[in-house]
Amino acid sequence: MLFWWLEKNKDLTTKQMVDELYSLICNRINDPITYKELKSKKLGLDTKGIIPVQV
């Protein structure tokens, strides 16, 4: 995921990347999720069947 994110944002400056990551982290903290919701959430990453789609 990290390499995909870096490739996607390769045109941004380091400061812009830091700001983007910071905003992603802050948005996640403000939106709490329960274990039950997390357990039933489908993964958004194609793992080619190596990791199950649901936890």
N, CA, C, O and CB atoms as a CASP TS submission, in Angstrom:
PFRMAT TS
TARGET T0000
AUTHOR 0000-0000-0000
METHOD Language model
MODEL 1
PARENT N/A
ATOM      1  N   MET     1       0.822  -1.194   0.000  1.00  0.00           N
ATOM      2  CA  MET     1       0.000   0.000   0.000  1.00  0.00           C
ATOM      3  C   MET     1       0.864   1.255   0.000  1.00  0.00           C
ATOM      4  O   MET     1       0.567   2.241  -0.675  1.00  0.00           O
ATOM      5  CB  MET     1      -0.934   0.000   1.203  1.00  0.00           C
ATOM      6  N   LEU     2       1.946   1.188   0.781  1.00  0.00           N
ATOM      7  CA  LEU     2       2.814   2.363   0.874  1.00  0.00           C
ATOM      8  C   LEU     2       3.406   2.722  -0.487  1.00  0.00           C
ATOM      9  O   LEU     2       3.416   3.890  -0.876  1.00  0.00           O
ATOM     10  CB  LEU     2       3.939   2.116   1.886  1.00  0.00           C
ATOM     11  N   PHE     3       3.897   1.722  -1.204  1.00  0.00           N
ATOM     12  CA  PHE     3       4.508   2.001  -2.506  1.00  0.00           C
ATOM     13  C   PHE     3       3.469   2.506  -3.509  1.00  0.00           C
ATOM     14  O   PHE     3       3.766   3.369  -4.335  1.00  0.00           O
ATOM     15  CB  PHE     3       5.198   0.740  -3.053  1.00  0.00           C
ATOM     16  N   TRP     4       2.249   1.965  -3.436  1.00  0.00           N
ATOM     17  CA  TRP     4       1.170   2.450  -4.304  1.00  0.00           C
ATOM     18  C   TRP     4       0.874   3.910  -3.988  1.00  0.00           C
ATOM     19  O   TRP     4       0.734   4.733  -4.893  1.00  0.00           O
ATOM     20  CB  TRP     4      -0.111   1.587  -4.133  1.00  0.00           C
ATOM     21  N   TRP     5       0.780   4.231  -2.683  1.00  0.00           N
ATOM     22  CA  TRP     5       0.468   5.600  -2.279  1.00  0.00           C
ATOM     23  C   TRP     5       1.573   6.554  -2.721  1.00  0.00           C
ATOM     24  O   TRP     5       1.297   7.652  -3.205  1.00  0.00           O
ATOM     25  CB  TRP     5       0.271   5.682  -0.756  1.00  0.00           C
ATOM     26  N   LEU     6       2.830   6.128  -2.552  1.00  0.00           N
ATOM     27  CA  LEU     6       3.945   6.976  -2.973  1.00  0.00           C
ATOM     28  C   LEU     6       3.932   7.211  -4.477  1.00  0.00           C
ATOM     29  O   LEU     6       4.173   8.329  -4.932  1.00  0.00           O
ATOM     30  CB  LEU     6       5.272   6.351  -2.558  1.00  0.00           C
ATOM     31  N   GLU     7       3.653   6.171  -5.251  1.00  0.00           N
ATOM     32  CA  GLU     7       3.592   6.315  -6.712  1.00  0.00           C
ATOM     33  C   GLU     7       2.443   7.232  -7.121  1.00  0.00           C
ATOM     34  O   GLU     7       2.583   8.052  -8.029  1.00  0.00           O
ATOM     35  CB  GLU     7       3.433   4.937  -7.384  1.00  0.00           C
ATOM     36  N   LYS     8       1.317   7.086  -6.449  1.00  0.00           N
ATOM     37  CA  LYS     8       0.141   7.918  -6.748  1.00  0.00           C
ATOM     38  C   LYS     8       0.410   9.393  -6.462  1.00  0.00           C
ATOM     39  O   LYS     8      -0.085  10.269  -7.171  1.00  0.00           O
ATOM     40  CB  LYS     8      -1.068   7.445  -5.931  1.00  0.00           C
ATOM     41  N   ASN     9       1.197   9.663  -5.420  1.00  0.00           N
ATOM     42  CA  ASN     9       1.450  11.042  -4.997  1.00  0.00           C
ATOM     43  C   ASN     9       2.876  11.514  -5.301  1.00  0.00           C
ATOM     44  O   ASN     9       3.388  12.405  -4.624  1.00  0.00           O
ATOM     45  CB  ASN     9       1.183  11.174  -3.516  1.00  0.00           C
ATOM     46  N   LYS    10       3.506  10.935  -6.295  1.00  0.00           N
ATOM     47  CA  LYS    10       4.910  11.257  -6.581  1.00  0.00           C
ATOM     48  C   LYS    10       5.120  12.705  -7.026  1.00  0.00           C
ATOM     49  O   LYS    10       6.237  13.215  -6.938  1.00  0.00           O
ATOM     50  CB  LYS    10       5.436  10.329  -7.646  1.00  0.00           C
ATOM     51  N   ASP    11       4.085  13.363  -7.496  1.00  0.00           N
ATOM     52  CA  ASP    11       4.223  14.746  -7.955  1.00  0.00           C
ATOM     53  C   ASP    11       4.095  15.758  -6.820  1.00  0.00           C
ATOM     54  O   ASP    11       4.318  16.950  -7.034  1.00  0.00           O
ATOM     55  CB  ASP    11       3.185  15.042  -9.013  1.00  0.00           C
ATOM     56  N   LEU    12       3.743  15.307  -5.621  1.00  0.00           N
ATOM     57  CA  LEU    12       3.603  16.204  -4.477  1.00  0.00           C
ATOM     58  C   LEU    12       4.956  16.448  -3.810  1.00  0.00           C
ATOM     59  O   LEU    12       5.864  15.621  -3.892  1.00  0.00           O
ATOM     60  CB  LEU    12       2.606  15.625  -3.460  1.00  0.00           C
ATOM     61  N   THR    13       5.067  17.584  -3.160  1.00  0.00           N
ATOM     62  CA  THR    13       6.275  17.853  -2.383  1.00  0.00           C
ATOM     63  C   THR    13       6.191  17.060  -1.074  1.00  0.00           C
ATOM     64  O   THR    13       5.135  16.532  -0.727  1.00  0.00           O
ATOM     65  CB  THR    13       6.442  19.394  -2.103  1.00  0.00           C
ATOM     66  N   THR    14       7.300  16.985  -0.364  1.00  0.00           N
ATOM     67  CA  THR    14       7.322  16.270   0.905  1.00  0.00           C
ATOM     68  C   THR    14       6.327  16.874   1.886  1.00  0.00           C
ATOM     69  O   THR    14       5.621  16.148   2.585  1.00  0.00           O
ATOM     70  CB  THR    14       8.727  16.287   1.502  1.00  0.00           C
ATOM     71  N   LYS    15       6.272  18.200   1.938  1.00  0.00           N
ATOM     72  CA  LYS    15       5.327  18.864   2.845  1.00  0.00           C
ATOM     73  C   LYS    15       3.893  18.521   2.476  1.00  0.00           C
ATOM     74  O   LYS    15       3.075  18.273   3.362  1.00  0.00           O
ATOM     75  CB  LYS    15       5.527  20.388   2.818  1.00  0.00           C
ATOM     76  N   GLN    16       3.573  18.500   1.196  1.00  0.00           N
ATOM     77  CA  GLN    16       2.220  18.160   0.770  1.00  0.00           C
ATOM     78  C   GLN    16       1.879  16.710   1.138  1.00  0.00           C
ATOM     79  O   GLN    16       0.754  16.420   1.543  1.00  0.00           O
ATOM     80  CB  GLN    16       2.069  18.375  -0.747  1.00  0.00           C
ATOM     81  N   MET    17       2.851  15.804   0.997  1.00  0.00           N
ATOM     82  CA  MET    17       2.623  14.409   1.380  1.00  0.00           C
ATOM     83  C   MET    17       2.367  14.283   2.877  1.00  0.00           C
ATOM     84  O   MET    17       1.477  13.546   3.304  1.00  0.00           O
ATOM     85  CB  MET    17       3.823  13.543   0.979  1.00  0.00           C
ATOM     86  N   VAL    18       3.150  15.004   3.668  1.00  0.00           N
ATOM     87  CA  VAL    18       2.969  14.986   5.121  1.00  0.00           C
ATOM     88  C   VAL    18       1.585  15.513   5.478  1.00  0.00           C
ATOM     89  O   VAL    18       0.895  14.926   6.311  1.00  0.00           O
ATOM     90  CB  VAL    18       4.064  15.824   5.825  1.00  0.00           C
ATOM     91  N   ASP    19       1.178  16.606   4.861  1.00  0.00           N
ATOM     92  CA  ASP    19      -0.147  17.172   5.120  1.00  0.00           C
ATOM     93  C   ASP    19      -1.258  16.192   4.728  1.00  0.00           C
ATOM     94  O   ASP    19      -2.254  16.060   5.438  1.00  0.00           O
ATOM     95  CB  ASP    19      -0.317  18.495   4.357  1.00  0.00           C
ATOM     96  N   GLU    20      -1.082  15.514   3.602  1.00  0.00           N
ATOM     97  CA  GLU    20      -2.069  14.540   3.138  1.00  0.00           C
ATOM     98  C   GLU    20      -2.189  13.377   4.119  1.00  0.00           C
ATOM     99  O   GLU    20      -3.298  12.983   4.479  1.00  0.00           O
ATOM    100  CB  GLU    20      -1.693  14.019   1.743  1.00  0.00           C
ATOM    101  N   LEU    21      -1.066  12.831   4.550  1.00  0.00           N
ATOM    102  CA  LEU    21      -1.079  11.737   5.518  1.00  0.00           C
ATOM    103  C   LEU    21      -1.678  12.179   6.846  1.00  0.00           C
ATOM    104  O   LEU    21      -2.444  11.442   7.466  1.00  0.00           O
ATOM    105  CB  LEU    21       0.334  11.205   5.735  1.00  0.00           C
ATOM    106  N   TYR    22      -1.331  13.370   7.272  1.00  0.00           N
ATOM    107  CA  TYR    22      -1.860  13.892   8.534  1.00  0.00           C
ATOM    108  C   TYR    22      -3.382  14.017   8.471  1.00  0.00           C
ATOM    109  O   TYR    22      -4.075  13.660   9.424  1.00  0.00           O
ATOM    110  CB  TYR    22      -1.227  15.259   8.859  1.00  0.00           C
ATOM    111  N   SER    23      -3.901  14.519   7.355  1.00  0.00           N
ATOM    112  CA  SER    23      -5.346  14.670   7.223  1.00  0.00           C
ATOM    113  C   SER    23      -6.035  13.307   7.192  1.00  0.00           C
ATOM    114  O   SER    23      -7.128  13.159   7.739  1.00  0.00           O
ATOM    115  CB  SER    23      -5.686  15.465   5.957  1.00  0.00           C
ATOM    116  N   LEU    24      -5.409  12.301   6.555  1.00  0.00           N
ATOM    117  CA  LEU    24      -5.986  10.956   6.546  1.00  0.00           C
ATOM    118  C   LEU    24      -6.048  10.383   7.957  1.00  0.00           C
ATOM    119  O   LEU    24      -7.051   9.782   8.344  1.00  0.00           O
ATOM    120  CB  LEU    24      -5.171  10.028   5.634  1.00  0.00           C
ATOM    121  N   ILE    25      -4.988  10.565   8.717  1.00  0.00           N
ATOM    122  CA  ILE    25      -4.941  10.050  10.085  1.00  0.00           C
ATOM    123  C   ILE    25      -5.967  10.763  10.959  1.00  0.00           C
ATOM    124  O   ILE    25      -6.680  10.119  11.730  1.00  0.00           O
ATOM    125  CB  ILE    25      -3.529  10.214  10.677  1.00  0.00           C
ATOM    126  N   CYS    26      -6.044  12.060  10.848  1.00  0.00           N
ATOM    127  CA  CYS    26      -6.996  12.824  11.672  1.00  0.00           C
ATOM    128  C   CYS    26      -8.441  12.463  11.346  1.00  0.00           C
ATOM    129  O   CYS    26      -9.274  12.382  12.249  1.00  0.00           O
ATOM    130  CB  CYS    26      -6.783  14.327  11.472  1.00  0.00           C
ATOM    131  N   ASN    27      -8.745  12.249  10.093  1.00  0.00           N
ATOM    132  CA  ASN    27     -10.109  11.872   9.709  1.00  0.00           C
ATOM    133  C   ASN    27     -10.486  10.512  10.273  1.00  0.00           C
ATOM    134  O   ASN    27     -11.641  10.302  10.643  1.00  0.00           O
ATOM    135  CB  ASN    27     -10.251  11.860   8.189  1.00  0.00           C
ATOM    136  N   ARG    28      -9.547   9.591  10.346  1.00  0.00           N
ATOM    137  CA  ARG    28      -9.821   8.251  10.869  1.00  0.00           C
ATOM    138  C   ARG    28     -10.096   8.306  12.373  1.00  0.00           C
ATOM    139  O   ARG    28     -10.960   7.587  12.874  1.00  0.00           O
ATOM    140  CB  ARG    28      -8.637   7.303  10.577  1.00  0.00           C
ATOM    141  N   ILE    29      -9.373   9.144  13.080  1.00  0.00           N
ATOM    142  CA  ILE    29      -9.537   9.225  14.529  1.00  0.00           C
ATOM    143  C   ILE    29     -10.891   9.826  14.892  1.00  0.00           C
ATOM    144  O   ILE    29     -11.506   9.404  15.871  1.00  0.00           O
ATOM    145  CB  ILE    29      -8.407  10.055  15.148  1.00  0.00           C
ATOM    146  N   ASN    30     -11.357  10.790  14.130  1.00  0.00           N
ATOM    147  CA  ASN    30     -12.620  11.450  14.424  1.00  0.00           C
ATOM    148  C   ASN    30     -13.828  10.597  14.066  1.00  0.00           C
ATOM    149  O   ASN    30     -14.950  10.932  14.447  1.00  0.00           O
ATOM    150  CB  ASN    30     -12.692  12.755  13.692  1.00  0.00           C
ATOM    151  N   ASP    31     -13.624   9.511  13.348  1.00  0.00           N
ATOM    152  CA  ASP    31     -14.720   8.660  12.921  1.00  0.00           C
ATOM    153  C   ASP    31     -14.535   7.271  13.527  1.00  0.00           C
ATOM    154  O   ASP    31     -14.043   6.364  12.855  1.00  0.00           O
ATOM    155  CB  ASP    31     -14.797   8.587  11.370  1.00  0.00           C
ATOM    156  N   PRO    32     -14.930   7.093  14.813  1.00  0.00           N
ATOM    157  CA  PRO    32     -14.688   5.804  15.467  1.00  0.00           C
ATOM    158  C   PRO    32     -15.483   4.675  14.806  1.00  0.00           C
ATOM    159  O   PRO    32     -16.570   4.898  14.274  1.00  0.00           O
ATOM    160  CB  PRO    32     -15.048   5.891  16.952  1.00  0.00           C
ATOM    161  N   ILE    33     -14.931   3.475  14.848  1.00  0.00           N
ATOM    162  CA  ILE    33     -15.571   2.302  14.275  1.00  0.00           C
ATOM    163  C   ILE    33     -15.534   1.186  15.315  1.00  0.00           C
ATOM    164  O   ILE    33     -14.543   1.021  16.026  1.00  0.00           O
ATOM    165  CB  ILE    33     -14.871   1.864  12.945  1.00  0.00           C
ATOM    166  N   THR    34     -16.600   0.437  15.395  1.00  0.00           N
ATOM    167  CA  THR    34     -16.650  -0.655  16.368  1.00  0.00           C
ATOM    168  C   THR    34     -15.965  -1.891  15.794  1.00  0.00           C
ATOM    169  O   THR    34     -15.748  -1.989  14.587  1.00  0.00           O
ATOM    170  CB  THR    34     -18.115  -0.979  16.759  1.00  0.00           C
ATOM    171  N   TYR    35     -15.629  -2.829  16.670  1.00  0.00           N
ATOM    172  CA  TYR    35     -15.000  -4.064  16.228  1.00  0.00           C
ATOM    173  C   TYR    35     -15.931  -4.843  15.304  1.00  0.00           C
ATOM    174  O   TYR    35     -15.479  -5.439  14.325  1.00  0.00           O
ATOM    175  CB  TYR    35     -14.604  -4.924  17.434  1.00  0.00           C
ATOM    176  N   LYS    36     -17.224  -4.841  15.609  1.00  0.00           N
ATOM    177  CA  LYS    36     -18.199  -5.559  14.788  1.00  0.00           C
ATOM    178  C   LYS    36     -18.234  -4.984  13.371  1.00  0.00           C
ATOM    179  O   LYS    36     -18.281  -5.739  12.399  1.00  0.00           O
ATOM    180  CB  LYS    36     -19.603  -5.490  15.429  1.00  0.00           C
ATOM    181  N   GLU    37     -18.210  -3.649  13.246  1.00  0.00           N
ATOM    182  CA  GLU    37     -18.202  -3.012  11.929  1.00  0.00           C
ATOM    183  C   GLU    37     -16.905  -3.316  11.189  1.00  0.00           C
ATOM    184  O   GLU    37     -16.917  -3.568   9.984  1.00  0.00           O
ATOM    185  CB  GLU    37     -18.390  -1.494  12.064  1.00  0.00           C
ATOM    186  N   LEU    38     -15.802  -3.291  11.903  1.00  0.00           N
ATOM    187  CA  LEU    38     -14.499  -3.563  11.292  1.00  0.00           C
ATOM    188  C   LEU    38     -14.411  -5.007  10.817  1.00  0.00           C
ATOM    189  O   LEU    38     -13.866  -5.284   9.749  1.00  0.00           O
ATOM    190  CB  LEU    38     -13.369  -3.266  12.284  1.00  0.00           C
ATOM    191  N   LYS    39     -14.943  -5.915  11.607  1.00  0.00           N
ATOM    192  CA  LYS    39     -14.884  -7.334  11.279  1.00  0.00           C
ATOM    193  C   LYS    39     -15.652  -7.650   9.999  1.00  0.00           C
ATOM    194  O   LYS    39     -15.236  -8.516   9.228  1.00  0.00           O
ATOM    195  CB  LYS    39     -15.432  -8.160  12.430  1.00  0.00           C
ATOM    196  N   SER    40     -16.762  -6.963   9.765  1.00  0.00           N
ATOM    197  CA  SER    40     -17.590  -7.251   8.590  1.00  0.00           C
ATOM    198  C   SER    40     -17.233  -6.382   7.379  1.00  0.00           C
ATOM    199  O   SER    40     -17.819  -6.545   6.309  1.00  0.00           O
ATOM    200  CB  SER    40     -19.050  -7.056   8.936  1.00  0.00           C
ATOM    201  N   LYS    41     -16.284  -5.467   7.541  1.00  0.00           N
ATOM    202  CA  LYS    41     -15.904  -4.579   6.439  1.00  0.00           C
ATOM    203  C   LYS    41     -15.021  -5.315   5.435  1.00  0.00           C
ATOM    204  O   LYS    41     -14.067  -5.988   5.824  1.00  0.00           O
ATOM    205  CB  LYS    41     -15.174  -3.334   6.975  1.00  0.00           C
ATOM    206  N   LYS    42     -15.333  -5.190   4.153  1.00  0.00           N
ATOM    207  CA  LYS    42     -14.526  -5.833   3.120  1.00  0.00           C
ATOM    208  C   LYS    42     -13.241  -5.045   2.909  1.00  0.00           C
ATOM    209  O   LYS    42     -13.228  -3.818   2.999  1.00  0.00           O
ATOM    210  CB  LYS    42     -15.316  -5.949   1.796  1.00  0.00           C
ATOM    211  N   LEU    43     -12.163  -5.766   2.628  1.00  0.00           N
ATOM    212  CA  LEU    43     -10.884  -5.117   2.362  1.00  0.00           C
ATOM    213  C   LEU    43     -10.930  -4.447   0.994  1.00  0.00           C
ATOM    214  O   LEU    43     -11.484  -5.007   0.048  1.00  0.00           O
ATOM    215  CB  LEU    43      -9.720  -6.137   2.433  1.00  0.00           C
ATOM    216  N   GLY    44     -10.357  -3.263   0.884  1.00  0.00           N
ATOM    217  CA  GLY    44     -10.342  -2.541  -0.379  1.00  0.00           C
ATOM    218  C   GLY    44      -9.113  -2.819  -1.211  1.00  0.00           C
ATOM    219  O   GLY    44      -8.878  -2.136  -2.208  1.00  0.00           O
ATOM    220  N   LEU    45      -8.328  -3.800  -0.828  1.00  0.00           N
ATOM    221  CA  LEU    45      -7.085  -4.107  -1.522  1.00  0.00           C
ATOM    222  C   LEU    45      -7.185  -5.485  -2.136  1.00  0.00           C
ATOM    223  O   LEU    45      -7.564  -6.439  -1.456  1.00  0.00           O
ATOM    224  CB  LEU    45      -5.876  -4.021  -0.568  1.00  0.00           C
ATOM    225  N   ASP    46      -6.853  -5.608  -3.412  1.00  0.00           N
ATOM    226  CA  ASP    46      -6.884  -6.903  -4.080  1.00  0.00           C
ATOM    227  C   ASP    46      -5.635  -7.685  -3.699  1.00  0.00           C
ATOM    228  O   ASP    46      -4.531  -7.341  -4.124  1.00  0.00           O
ATOM    229  CB  ASP    46      -6.984  -6.736  -5.623  1.00  0.00           C
ATOM    230  N   THR    47      -5.801  -8.727  -2.906  1.00  0.00           N
ATOM    231  CA  THR    47      -4.668  -9.519  -2.437  1.00  0.00           C
ATOM    232  C   THR    47      -4.502 -10.812  -3.209  1.00  0.00           C
ATOM    233  O   THR    47      -3.755 -11.697  -2.794  1.00  0.00           O
ATOM    234  CB  THR    47      -4.822  -9.824  -0.975  1.00  0.00           C
ATOM    235  N   LYS    48      -5.202 -10.925  -4.339  1.00  0.00           N
ATOM    236  CA  LYS    48      -5.115 -12.090  -5.222  1.00  0.00           C
ATOM    237  C   LYS    48      -5.443 -13.388  -4.482  1.00  0.00           C
ATOM    238  O   LYS    48      -4.910 -14.444  -4.824  1.00  0.00           O
ATOM    239  CB  LYS    48      -3.719 -12.181  -5.834  1.00  0.00           C
ATOM    240  N   GLY    49      -6.309 -13.320  -3.480  1.00  0.00           N
ATOM    241  CA  GLY    49      -6.742 -14.502  -2.761  1.00  0.00           C
ATOM    242  C   GLY    49      -5.813 -14.948  -1.642  1.00  0.00           C
ATOM    243  O   GLY    49      -6.097 -15.934  -0.962  1.00  0.00           O
ATOM    244  N   ILE    50      -4.710 -14.239  -1.438  1.00  0.00           N
ATOM    245  CA  ILE    50      -3.760 -14.622  -0.391  1.00  0.00           C
ATOM    246  C   ILE    50      -4.348 -14.307   0.985  1.00  0.00           C
ATOM    247  O   ILE    50      -4.210 -15.097   1.919  1.00  0.00           O
ATOM    248  CB  ILE    50      -2.402 -13.889  -0.584  1.00  0.00           C
ATOM    249  N   ILE    51      -5.001 -13.152   1.105  1.00  0.00           N
ATOM    250  CA  ILE    51      -5.632 -12.742   2.356  1.00  0.00           C
ATOM    251  C   ILE    51      -7.132 -12.768   2.131  1.00  0.00           C
ATOM    252  O   ILE    51      -7.593 -12.316   1.083  1.00  0.00           O
ATOM    253  CB  ILE    51      -5.144 -11.318   2.819  1.00  0.00           C
ATOM    254  N   PRO    52      -7.919 -13.283   3.081  1.00  0.00           N
ATOM    255  CA  PRO    52      -9.373 -13.341   2.883  1.00  0.00           C
ATOM    256  C   PRO    52      -9.987 -11.953   2.667  1.00  0.00           C
ATOM    257  O   PRO    52      -9.473 -10.949   3.162  1.00  0.00           O
ATOM    258  CB  PRO    52     -10.034 -14.013   4.085  1.00  0.00           C
ATOM    259  N   VAL    53     -11.080 -11.917   1.928  1.00  0.00           N
ATOM    260  CA  VAL    53     -11.755 -10.639   1.643  1.00  0.00           C
ATOM    261  C   VAL    53     -12.336 -10.043   2.915  1.00  0.00           C
ATOM    262  O   VAL    53     -12.340  -8.824   3.086  1.00  0.00           O
ATOM    263  CB  VAL    53     -12.871 -10.832   0.596  1.00  0.00           C
ATOM    264  N   GLN    54     -12.825 -10.893   3.807  1.00  0.00           N
ATOM    265  CA  GLN    54     -13.336 -10.417   5.083  1.00  0.00           C
ATOM    266  C   GLN    54     -12.499 -11.003   6.210  1.00  0.00           C
ATOM    267  O   GLN    54     -12.025 -12.135   6.127  1.00  0.00           O
ATOM    268  CB  GLN    54     -14.827 -10.789   5.257  1.00  0.00           C
ATOM    269  N   VAL    55     -12.328 -10.221   7.251  1.00  0.00           N
ATOM    270  CA  VAL    55     -11.543 -10.660   8.397  1.00  0.00           C
ATOM    271  C   VAL    55     -12.378 -11.585   9.249  1.00  0.00           C
ATOM    272  O   VAL    55     -11.904 -12.074  10.275  1.00  0.00           O
ATOM    273  CB  VAL    55     -11.045  -9.463   9.223  1.00  0.00           C
TER
END
